[in-house]
Amino acid sequence: MNHYQRLRDLREDRDLKQVDIANVLKIEQTQYSRYERGVQMMGIDKYITLAKFYNVSLDFLTGLISSPESLDRHIKK
């Protein structure tokens, strides 16, 4: 699975709109749309923000692994 497909799947699984995620990232919806379509790459800071928002690992978010892992399990408290 491509990383940009994963972005769309995560958003749709939570019944969110592109504008909702754009607001989380503090960008315009049109910019986020480019990320989801794979037209433009996101910076690592945005991936980190989304990993925290969705509570998934960066490996899952970027498509390196297929099984979601909770980010909480990797963070020491």
Secondary structure, 3 states (H helix, E strand, C coil): CCHHHHHHHHHHHCCCCHHHHHHHHCCCHHHHHHHHHCCCCCCHHHHHHHHHHHCCCHHHHCCCCCCCCCHHHHCCC
